[in-house]
Amino acid sequence: MATEANNPINMNSMSSSLQRTGQWVFSQDIPTDVVVEVGEANFSLHKFMLVAKSNYIRKLIMESKDSDVTRIDLSDIPGGPEMFEKAAKFCYGVNFEITVQNVAALHCAAEFLQMTDKYCDNNLAGRTQDFLSQVALSSLSGAVVVLKSCEILLPISRDLGIVRRCVDVVGAKACNEAMFPCRTPPNWWTEELCILDVDFFTDVVSSMKQRGLKPSSLASAIITYTERSLRDLVRDHSGRGVKFSDPENNDSEERSQQRDLVESIVSLLPSDKGLFPINFLCSLLRCAVFLDASLASKNELEKRISVVLEHVTVDDLLIPSFTYDGERLLDLDSVRRIISVFVEKEKNVGVFNGGDFNKGLCSASLQRVARTVDSYLAEIATYGELTISKFNAIANLVPKSGRKSDDDLYRAIDIFLKAHPNLDEIEREKVCSSMDPLKLSYEARLHASQNKRLPVNIVLHALYYDQLKLRSGVEDKEGTVVVVPEAVAARGQVKADASLAKENEALRSELMKMKMYVSDLQKNGGGAAGASSSNAVPSNKKSSKSTFFSSVSKKLGKLNPFRHGSKDTSNIDEDLAGVDITKPRRRRFSIS
């Protein structure tokens, strides 16, 4: 039996082919008079049997200068030796099977040999045409298989209209399945399209668009097709299953086909937002960078990612690239462009809505992106090729107001300094320039004050600000509320309680002394009454008495809860005039 033209045919297969052909050719008493060459396969046949059905062979024989044509070369016939053998069987009236796999090739071969109904009634071309209409193109699966078989039959399959017919049928039936699913799972039709070449898949997608298929259904088909077509590059959405071939072999045929595939898929993406998962877009960008796709394709993917950047994870942003010597790097430029486009969009939206980045007014999405960027910096900080300028360039893309706290950024900076221990003081200051020490939490400032990797000025800032907050309590100099960490508040409360207990103890002691003094006066009341009209009381008694009451009054005055209110203070002892009652120390006023 004849084989494909692109496969070498040895003598054994030739003998086998001729032997099987002889079963339906040599069974007749008339000897063969022509040898038909199709590639490396030779068929010994009868001229009159071929001429009866093929107008093309009749013309070759009649127009030949040789009066006795014994050899005919048909190496250009679509489908090769296999399709010619079936066409020859048809000429001899031998039965064979027409299937959805061979009907397109057989129809192209019949048209090539001019085996049409115009030349002979009920000819091969008419038979294949009927099979296409009644069987092959009656279902989505059959139409896809026929369209797939047309890939090796170009351009004749497109010229004969087979491709257009298949594309129309596939597009119509796919839209019907998408809108009115009748099988499970509902998106089974997307799996059917995955066997197509990207050019035919593009034709089908265009056909579905013209029929008004929803963009979400188109996106589903594109995602499924991409995952199946690039499964060697994108094993999953996380990027952890990426398989990298030799980067130096950039001009290989396989790599070139993959590059064309990625660029074609990007051109098919609907313009609607939110149709594609963020990890799918990042995986596609990862492939585009690795395959060195066109700049337009990469820019389009970066633009789409920036729109939904708030949903990106750190793993999604770890986009690898390669040097000419095959060293694995990270594509920082793509990440910088993505973040920059997002921040610029947020600024424009903020201005439109009356927001102001300089006043610390920013959206929740920007704050989420800031946390992701800081985590991304911490992830890439250990890479040796990451310079200070590149590190700061990414860190400074996020506005200062985008970070409520710089703890995550401090962590990334600390990892960078640890991974680059040979930096001098000035270089370490440059690394820390993107961080605001005043926006660190208490725990972060405590860690920074003991971090020997940080430059001295950062440590001093952390220590100074920590002391400033401890002294000011819960209000800073400008009167704005400052959240004191729990550890600091607890420590301050313990000190206040201890001080208050000491003052209460001193007050009890003074009150006991007063009771004893009053008791002594009552005991000596009789003697003192007789001399009350005279000035018999010694002056030192009056002095000590005044001094004692003044001391007690001072103690009680400190505990007076109304001395800042509207109560009358005119009767307070004159010795209290030196006490500053406008700015009292903060403490609880209770006696326990």
LOTORGU-221376 format. One line per 3 residues: number of its first residue (from 1); their letters; for each residue x negated, y negated, z negated of C-alpha. Coordinates in nm, 3 decimals, decimal comma. Layout:
<recs>
NUM	A	X/Y/Z; ...
</recs>
This chain:
<recs>
1	MAT	0,000/0,000/0,000; -0,130/-0,346/0,087; -0,253/-0,565/-0,199
4	EAN	-0,304/-0,937/-0,270; -0,526/-1,121/-0,024; -0,744/-1,268/-0,298
7	NPI	-0,833/-0,923/-0,435; -1,106/-0,725/-0,258; -0,974/-0,403/-0,103
10	NMN	-1,204/-0,102/-0,102; -1,190/0,187/0,142; -0,993/0,409/-0,093
13	SMS	-0,715/0,150/-0,133; -0,715/0,091/0,244; -0,677/0,459/0,308
16	SSL	-0,398/0,478/0,052; -0,222/0,178/0,209; -0,244/0,324/0,558
19	QRT	-0,127/0,660/0,434; 0,183/0,516/0,268; 0,251/0,292/0,567
22	GQW	0,226/0,597/0,789; 0,516/0,754/0,607; 0,753/0,508/0,776
25	VFS	0,550/0,415/1,087; 0,388/0,735/1,212; 0,701/0,937/1,158
28	QDI	0,806/0,819/1,500; 0,678/0,990/1,814; 0,558/0,665/1,973
31	PTD	0,195/0,580/1,885; 0,110/0,237/1,740; -0,023/-0,023/1,979
34	VVV	-0,118/-0,318/1,761; -0,314/-0,371/1,439; -0,201/-0,660/1,221
37	EVG	-0,474/-0,806/0,999; -0,363/-0,974/0,675; -0,672/-1,069/0,483
40	EAN	-0,867/-0,746/0,433; -0,561/-0,525/0,485; -0,489/-0,375/0,829
43	FSL	-0,148/-0,245/0,942; -0,113/-0,021/1,253; 0,231/-0,098/1,394
46	HKF	0,439/-0,114/1,711; 0,473/-0,437/1,904; 0,829/-0,383/2,013
49	MLV	0,946/-0,326/1,654; 0,787/-0,650/1,535; 0,894/-0,859/1,835
52	AKS	1,255/-0,754/1,788; 1,276/-0,941/1,455; 0,989/-1,195/1,456
55	NYI	0,992/-1,480/1,701; 0,646/-1,586/1,575; 0,483/-1,254/1,673
58	RKL	0,666/-1,259/2,009; 0,516/-1,602/2,085; 0,166/-1,487/1,987
61	IME	0,184/-1,191/2,221; 0,338/-1,383/2,508; 0,107/-1,683/2,480
64	SKD	-0,208/-1,477/2,438; -0,462/-1,489/2,724; -0,525/-1,123/2,672
67	SDV	-0,269/-0,923/2,863; -0,293/-0,638/2,617; -0,292/-0,771/2,263
70	TRI	-0,414/-0,504/2,025; -0,497/-0,712/1,715; -0,303/-0,991/1,550
73	DLS	-0,438/-1,200/1,260; -0,169/-1,305/1,012; -0,394/-1,394/0,717
76	DIP	-0,206/-1,722/0,666; 0,128/-1,559/0,594; 0,274/-1,668/0,255
79	GGP	0,263/-1,393/-0,003; -0,027/-1,211/0,161; -0,033/-0,841/0,255
82	EMF	0,242/-0,745/0,012; 0,501/-0,977/0,168; 0,399/-0,882/0,522
85	EKA	0,442/-0,515/0,438; 0,799/-0,582/0,324; 0,867/-0,791/0,635
88	AKF	0,732/-0,506/0,852; 0,953/-0,258/0,668; 1,251/-0,479/0,746
91	CYG	1,155/-0,470/1,114; 1,146/-0,091/1,097; 1,470/-0,068/0,904
94	VNF	1,307/0,072/0,592; 1,478/-0,015/0,266; 1,297/-0,212/-0,007
97	EIT	1,404/-0,411/-0,311; 1,443/-0,787/-0,320; 1,395/-0,928/-0,672
100	VQN	1,385/-1,269/-0,837; 1,006/-1,228/-0,856; 0,952/-1,178/-0,480
103	VAA	1,249/-1,347/-0,316; 1,077/-1,686/-0,281; 0,761/-1,537/-0,130
106	LHC	0,965/-1,309/0,096; 1,177/-1,600/0,215; 0,864/-1,807/0,288
109	AAE	0,714/-1,510/0,480; 1,034/-1,467/0,677; 1,037/-1,835/0,769
112	FLQ	0,669/-1,816/0,861; 0,737/-1,521/1,095; 1,050/-1,699/1,225
115	MTD	1,269/-1,405/1,124; 1,581/-1,622/1,118; 1,940/-1,571/1,226
118	KYC	1,877/-1,804/1,523; 1,645/-1,544/1,668; 1,826/-1,232/1,553
121	DNN	2,154/-1,181/1,372; 2,143/-1,072/1,009; 1,768/-1,132/0,995
124	LAG	1,534/-1,133/0,691; 1,550/-1,508/0,625; 1,929/-1,493/0,600
127	RTQ	1,909/-1,198/0,362; 1,672/-1,376/0,126; 1,881/-1,693/0,144
130	DFL	2,189/-1,501/0,035; 1,998/-1,338/-0,251; 1,879/-1,677/-0,374
133	SQV	2,227/-1,824/-0,375; 2,420/-1,528/-0,511; 2,173/-1,367/-0,752
136	ALS	1,846/-1,547/-0,830; 1,983/-1,898/-0,882; 2,298/-1,791/-1,062
139	SLS	2,129/-1,804/-1,406; 1,881/-2,029/-1,581; 1,630/-1,750/-1,640
142	GAV	1,645/-1,635/-1,278; 1,602/-1,989/-1,143; 1,300/-2,045/-1,371
145	VVL	1,136/-1,721/-1,252; 1,190/-1,817/-0,886; 1,050/-2,164/-0,953
148	KSC	0,748/-2,010/-1,125; 0,680/-1,788/-0,820; 0,677/-2,098/-0,599
151	EIL	0,356/-2,224/-0,765; 0,137/-2,007/-0,540; 0,353/-2,078/-0,234
154	LPI	0,288/-2,450/-0,204; 0,336/-2,648/0,011; 0,564/-2,426/0,219
157	SRD	0,798/-2,349/-0,072; 0,850/-2,722/-0,127; 0,885/-2,790/0,246
160	LGI	1,154/-2,520/0,276; 1,349/-2,678/-0,011; 1,318/-2,380/-0,246
163	VRR	1,150/-2,588/-0,514; 1,416/-2,858/-0,498; 1,698/-2,607/-0,520
166	CVD	1,538/-2,435/-0,819; 1,468/-2,763/-0,999; 1,827/-2,879/-0,954
169	VVG	1,966/-2,549/-1,082; 1,729/-2,536/-1,379; 1,798/-2,899/-1,471
172	AKA	2,175/-2,856/-1,450; 2,188/-2,531/-1,644; 1,942/-2,656/-1,909
175	CNE	2,155/-2,968/-1,966; 2,463/-2,751/-1,998; 2,293/-2,528/-2,255
178	AMF	2,164/-2,828/-2,450; 2,505/-2,996/-2,468; 2,717/-2,681/-2,502
181	PCR	2,501/-2,407/-2,652; 2,639/-2,058/-2,608; 2,344/-1,854/-2,734
184	TPP	2,129/-1,842/-3,044; 1,899/-2,002/-3,119; 2,050/-2,314/-2,959
187	NWW	1,718/-2,426/-2,809; 1,643/-2,093/-2,640; 1,638/-2,269/-2,305
190	TEE	1,328/-2,466/-2,404; 1,137/-2,139/-2,433; 1,238/-2,047/-2,079
193	LCI	1,075/-2,360/-1,938; 0,737/-2,285/-2,095; 0,627/-2,051/-1,814
196	LDV	0,635/-2,333/-1,559; 0,340/-2,526/-1,428; 0,325/-2,881/-1,566
199	DFF	0,415/-3,030/-1,226; 0,731/-2,821/-1,199; 0,808/-2,888/-1,565
202	TDV	0,781/-3,260/-1,492; 1,028/-3,218/-1,205; 1,272/-3,037/-1,434
205	VSS	1,245/-3,304/-1,705; 1,310/-3,575/-1,446; 1,613/-3,382/-1,324
208	MKQ	1,750/-3,355/-1,679; 1,694/-3,727/-1,736; 1,893/-3,809/-1,425
211	RGL	2,177/-3,597/-1,557; 2,186/-3,800/-1,879; 2,047/-3,543/-2,124
214	KPS	1,994/-3,687/-2,473; 1,636/-3,796/-2,547; 1,629/-3,571/-2,855
217	SLA	1,691/-3,264/-2,638; 1,420/-3,376/-2,397; 1,184/-3,423/-2,690
220	SAI	1,260/-3,071/-2,811; 1,174/-2,928/-2,469; 0,850/-3,129/-2,449
223	ITY	0,739/-3,024/-2,798; 0,802/-2,655/-2,726; 0,627/-2,675/-2,390
226	TER	0,324/-2,851/-2,538; 0,286/-2,599/-2,819; 0,297/-2,306/-2,576
229	SLR	0,079/-2,463/-2,308; -0,192/-2,590/-2,546; -0,181/-2,313/-2,803
232	DLV	-0,559/-2,263/-2,774; -0,609/-2,626/-2,875; -0,314/-2,688/-3,104
235	RDH	-0,234/-2,383/-3,312; -0,018/-2,580/-3,555; 0,085/-2,936/-3,634
238	SGR	-0,157/-2,980/-3,921; -0,461/-2,966/-3,694; -0,627/-2,706/-3,913
241	GVK	-0,592/-2,448/-3,638; -0,766/-2,649/-3,368; -0,988/-2,436/-3,150
244	FSD	-1,279/-2,622/-2,996; -1,461/-2,500/-2,690; -1,803/-2,616/-2,580
247	PEN	-1,789/-2,997/-2,568; -2,084/-3,009/-2,329; -1,886/-2,822/-2,066
250	NDS	-1,670/-3,127/-2,010; -1,629/-3,073/-1,637; -1,522/-2,709/-1,648
253	EER	-1,212/-2,616/-1,453; -1,025/-2,503/-1,765; -1,107/-2,823/-1,950
256	SQQ	-1,005/-3,033/-1,651; -0,671/-2,853/-1,630; -0,610/-2,907/-2,000
259	RDL	-0,693/-3,275/-1,964; -0,445/-3,312/-1,677; -0,188/-3,126/-1,884
262	VES	-0,223/-3,362/-2,181; -0,201/-3,670/-1,961; 0,109/-3,535/-1,787
265	IVS	0,278/-3,457/-2,118; 0,207/-3,805/-2,251; 0,363/-3,956/-1,940
268	LLP	0,680/-3,753/-2,006; 0,737/-3,878/-2,363; 1,068/-4,066/-2,392
271	SDK	1,036/-4,425/-2,509; 1,285/-4,384/-2,795; 1,136/-4,412/-3,144
274	GLF	1,142/-4,137/-3,401; 1,196/-3,851/-3,156; 0,865/-3,677/-3,218
277	PIN	0,725/-3,561/-3,552; 0,426/-3,761/-3,661; 0,209/-3,451/-3,690
280	FLC	0,294/-3,358/-3,331; 0,180/-3,698/-3,205; -0,139/-3,678/-3,410
283	SLL	-0,212/-3,328/-3,279; -0,159/-3,449/-2,924; -0,391/-3,744/-2,986
286	RCA	-0,645/-3,504/-3,132; -0,631/-3,303/-2,807; -0,655/-3,618/-2,596
289	VFL	-0,966/-3,733/-2,780; -1,128/-3,392/-2,762; -1,054/-3,348/-2,390
292	DAS	-1,162/-3,706/-2,313; -0,824/-3,792/-2,163; -0,757/-4,123/-1,996
295	LAS	-0,763/-4,441/-2,203; -0,401/-4,512/-2,112; -0,290/-4,176/-2,258
298	KNE	-0,479/-4,231/-2,583; -0,350/-4,587/-2,618; 0,007/-4,470/-2,568
301	LEK	-0,028/-4,206/-2,840; -0,195/-4,453/-3,077; 0,088/-4,699/-3,023
304	RIS	0,350/-4,435/-3,099; 0,167/-4,321/-3,414; 0,134/-4,677/-3,543
307	VVL	0,513/-4,719/-3,528; 0,563/-4,439/-3,782; 0,232/-4,472/-3,964
310	EHV	0,400/-4,479/-4,305; 0,479/-4,107/-4,261; 0,125/-4,005/-4,163
313	TVD	-0,080/-3,783/-4,393; -0,455/-3,789/-4,438; -0,493/-3,463/-4,245
316	DLL	-0,314/-3,619/-3,949; -0,567/-3,904/-3,937; -0,871/-3,675/-3,938
319	IPS	-0,917/-3,690/-3,562; -1,238/-3,516/-3,448; -1,459/-3,622/-3,163
322	FTY	-1,788/-3,494/-3,031; -2,121/-3,631/-2,923; -2,300/-3,519/-2,612
325	DGE	-2,510/-3,276/-2,813; -2,197/-3,112/-2,952; -2,209/-3,265/-3,300
328	RLL	-1,868/-3,293/-3,461; -1,774/-3,647/-3,561; -1,459/-3,836/-3,652
331	DLD	-1,288/-4,074/-3,415; -1,278/-4,379/-3,640; -1,199/-4,618/-3,356
334	SVR	-0,861/-4,458/-3,290; -0,772/-4,476/-3,659; -0,875/-4,841/-3,677
337	RII	-0,660/-4,928/-3,375; -0,361/-4,742/-3,520; -0,383/-4,918/-3,857
340	SVF	-0,447/-5,256/-3,695; -0,136/-5,230/-3,474; 0,076/-5,129/-3,773
343	VEK	-0,049/-5,414/-3,994; 0,003/-5,666/-3,716; 0,359/-5,543/-3,670
346	EKN	0,420/-5,572/-4,045; 0,287/-5,928/-4,044; 0,519/-6,026/-3,761
349	VGV	0,816/-5,866/-3,934; 0,721/-6,038/-4,260; 0,704/-6,379/-4,095
352	FNG	1,039/-6,320/-3,929; 1,200/-6,220/-4,261; 1,044/-6,507/-4,454
355	GDF	0,773/-6,299/-4,620; 0,420/-6,414/-4,691; 0,123/-6,178/-4,719
358	NKG	-0,081/-6,442/-4,900; 0,179/-6,457/-5,179; 0,175/-6,083/-5,225
361	LCS	0,506/-6,017/-5,049; 0,478/-5,699/-4,847; 0,701/-5,407/-4,752
364	ASL	0,713/-5,068/-4,918; 0,593/-4,909/-4,593; 0,277/-5,120/-4,600
367	QRV	0,210/-5,012/-4,957; 0,249/-4,646/-4,855; 0,012/-4,698/-4,565
370	ART	-0,238/-4,866/-4,801; -0,239/-4,557/-5,023; -0,287/-4,334/-4,718
373	VDS	-0,574/-4,548/-4,591; -0,747/-4,539/-4,930; -0,707/-4,160/-4,943
376	YLA	-0,842/-4,140/-4,587; -1,146/-4,345/-4,688; -1,206/-4,111/-4,980
379	EIA	-1,188/-3,816/-4,740; -1,438/-3,952/-4,488; -1,668/-4,120/-4,743
382	TYG	-1,896/-3,814/-4,756; -1,974/-3,818/-4,382; -2,332/-3,916/-4,323
385	ELT	-2,260/-4,109/-4,002; -2,017/-4,340/-4,182; -2,184/-4,679/-4,218
388	ISK	-2,099/-4,956/-4,463; -1,961/-5,176/-4,188; -1,731/-4,899/-4,060
391	FNA	-1,615/-4,822/-4,412; -1,535/-5,186/-4,487; -1,379/-5,238/-4,146
394	IAN	-1,112/-4,977/-4,222; -1,067/-5,085/-4,586; -1,020/-5,450/-4,494
397	LVP	-0,751/-5,374/-4,235; -0,501/-5,350/-4,520; -0,413/-5,696/-4,661
400	KSG	-0,496/-5,760/-5,026; -0,126/-5,781/-5,107; -0,072/-5,433/-4,966
403	RKS	-0,238/-5,277/-5,270; -0,069/-5,314/-5,606; -0,370/-5,143/-5,759
406	DDD	-0,720/-5,085/-5,623; -0,770/-4,759/-5,811; -0,756/-4,543/-5,494
409	LYR	-0,992/-4,777/-5,314; -1,227/-4,768/-5,614; -1,225/-4,388/-5,595
412	AID	-1,318/-4,399/-5,225; -1,597/-4,650/-5,296; -1,733/-4,436/-5,579
415	IFL	-1,738/-4,129/-5,350; -1,917/-4,330/-5,082; -2,180/-4,454/-5,328
418	KAH	-2,229/-4,102/-5,460; -2,272/-3,965/-5,106; -2,521/-4,244/-5,020
421	PNL	-2,749/-4,263/-5,325; -3,028/-4,453/-5,149; -2,840/-4,782/-5,112
424	DEI	-2,997/-5,089/-5,272; -2,813/-5,343/-5,489; -2,714/-5,569/-5,198
427	ERE	-2,580/-5,278/-4,993; -2,379/-5,151/-5,289; -2,233/-5,498/-5,332
430	KVC	-2,128/-5,493/-4,966; -1,954/-5,160/-5,017; -1,765/-5,302/-5,317
433	SSM	-1,676/-5,627/-5,143; -1,343/-5,488/-5,021; -1,231/-5,412/-5,379
436	DPL	-1,086/-5,653/-5,632; -1,208/-5,554/-5,983; -0,923/-5,751/-6,140
439	KLS	-0,668/-5,515/-5,978; -0,805/-5,203/-6,145; -0,610/-5,026/-6,416
442	YEA	-0,746/-5,001/-6,770; -0,866/-4,646/-6,712; -1,036/-4,747/-6,386
445	RLH	-1,204/-5,048/-6,554; -1,320/-4,825/-6,836; -1,470/-4,584/-6,582
448	ASQ	-1,624/-4,871/-6,385; -1,786/-5,019/-6,697; -1,975/-4,692/-6,743
451	NKR	-2,043/-4,623/-6,373; -2,414/-4,657/-6,305; -2,358/-4,637/-5,928
454	LPV	-2,174/-4,970/-5,918; -2,359/-5,299/-5,878; -2,401/-5,510/-6,193
457	NIV	-2,156/-5,785/-6,093; -1,871/-5,537/-6,050; -1,938/-5,390/-6,394
460	LHA	-1,943/-5,739/-6,549; -1,615/-5,828/-6,379; -1,452/-5,516/-6,519
463	LYY	-1,583/-5,578/-6,871; -1,493/-5,947/-6,872; -1,141/-5,895/-6,746
466	DQL	-1,083/-5,613/-6,993; -1,188/-5,836/-7,283; -0,978/-6,121/-7,147
469	KLR	-0,667/-5,907/-7,151; -0,739/-5,775/-7,497; -0,765/-6,130/-7,635
472	SGV	-0,462/-6,265/-7,456; -0,233/-5,982/-7,558; 0,062/-5,952/-7,327
475	EDK	0,040/-6,304/-7,178; -0,244/-6,451/-6,979; -0,352/-6,815/-6,963
478	EGT	-0,097/-6,903/-6,698; 0,187/-6,757/-6,897; 0,257/-6,470/-6,655
481	VVV	0,333/-6,133/-6,800; 0,040/-5,893/-6,812; 0,103/-5,526/-6,866
484	VPE	-0,129/-5,408/-7,139; -0,230/-5,042/-7,109; -0,081/-4,812/-7,370
487	AVA	-0,419/-4,726/-7,516; -0,502/-5,094/-7,565; -0,160/-5,174/-7,712
490	ARG	-0,180/-4,884/-7,957; -0,526/-4,987/-8,069; -0,412/-5,349/-8,122
493	QVK	-0,106/-5,236/-8,316; -0,318/-5,032/-8,557; -0,538/-5,335/-8,628
496	ADA	-0,234/-5,560/-8,688; -0,079/-5,311/-8,930; -0,404/-5,283/-9,130
499	SLA	-0,438/-5,663/-9,156; -0,077/-5,700/-9,264; -0,115/-5,436/-9,536
502	KEN	-0,413/-5,626/-9,683; -0,219/-5,953/-9,692; 0,081/-5,786/-9,855
505	EAL	-0,143/-5,638/-10,124; -0,295/-5,979/-10,194; 0,051/-6,131/-10,222
508	RSE	0,161/-5,870/-10,477; -0,144/-5,951/-10,685; -0,061/-6,323/-10,681
511	LMK	0,302/-6,257/-10,780; 0,195/-6,042/-11,075; -0,027/-6,323/-11,198
514	MKM	0,263/-6,569/-11,173; 0,492/-6,340/-11,377; 0,229/-6,308/-11,648
517	YVS	0,185/-6,689/-11,658; 0,561/-6,751/-11,686; 0,586/-6,489/-11,957
520	DLQ	0,313/-6,667/-12,160; 0,497/-6,998/-12,126; 0,819/-6,845/-12,258
523	KNG	0,640/-6,699/-12,561; 0,493/-7,041/-12,651; 0,814/-7,233/-12,575
526	GGA	0,893/-7,331/-12,938; 0,565/-7,501/-13,010; 0,558/-7,669/-12,684
529	AGA	0,910/-7,819/-12,725; 0,814/-8,032/-13,026; 0,534/-8,192/-12,842
532	SSS	0,711/-8,229/-12,512; 0,771/-8,601/-12,550; 0,407/-8,674/-12,610
535	NAV	0,121/-8,634/-12,372; -0,037/-8,356/-12,574; -0,096/-8,122/-12,283
538	PSN	-0,459/-8,110/-12,188; -0,556/-8,229/-11,846; -0,731/-7,903/-11,756
541	KKS	-0,403/-7,716/-11,814; -0,224/-7,933/-11,560; -0,504/-7,889/-11,309
544	SKS	-0,513/-7,513/-11,340; -0,134/-7,498/-11,322; -0,129/-7,706/-11,002
547	TFF	-0,407/-7,499/-10,847; -0,234/-7,170/-10,916; 0,100/-7,278/-10,766
550	SSV	-0,072/-7,424/-10,465; -0,244/-7,088/-10,403; 0,083/-6,900/-10,427
553	SKK	0,257/-7,152/-10,202; -0,006/-7,108/-9,936; 0,041/-6,732/-9,942
556	LGK	0,417/-6,762/-9,918; 0,392/-7,026/-9,649; 0,210/-6,789/-9,423
559	LNP	0,501/-6,550/-9,448; 0,772/-6,816/-9,395; 0,966/-6,699/-9,085
562	FRH	1,136/-7,039/-9,042; 0,841/-7,271/-9,031; 0,862/-7,294/-8,649
565	GSK	1,237/-7,346/-8,647; 1,459/-7,638/-8,745; 1,446/-7,578/-9,120
568	DTS	1,356/-7,869/-9,349; 0,989/-7,849/-9,449; 0,965/-8,169/-9,646
571	NID	0,941/-7,991/-9,979; 0,645/-7,781/-9,881; 0,340/-7,843/-10,095
574	EDL	0,110/-8,113/-9,961; -0,180/-7,871/-9,966; -0,024/-7,698/-9,661
577	AGV	-0,090/-8,004/-9,447; -0,417/-7,857/-9,329; -0,257/-7,540/-9,193
580	DIT	-0,190/-7,536/-8,821; 0,173/-7,438/-8,790; 0,200/-7,492/-8,417
583	KPR	-0,004/-7,190/-8,311; 0,036/-6,915/-8,568; -0,128/-6,577/-8,529
586	RRR	0,103/-6,310/-8,396; 0,201/-6,047/-8,653; 0,502/-5,876/-8,797
589	FSI	0,654/-6,066/-9,098; 0,748/-5,789/-9,335; 0,651/-5,687/-9,683
592	S	0,612/-5,321/-9,748
</recs>
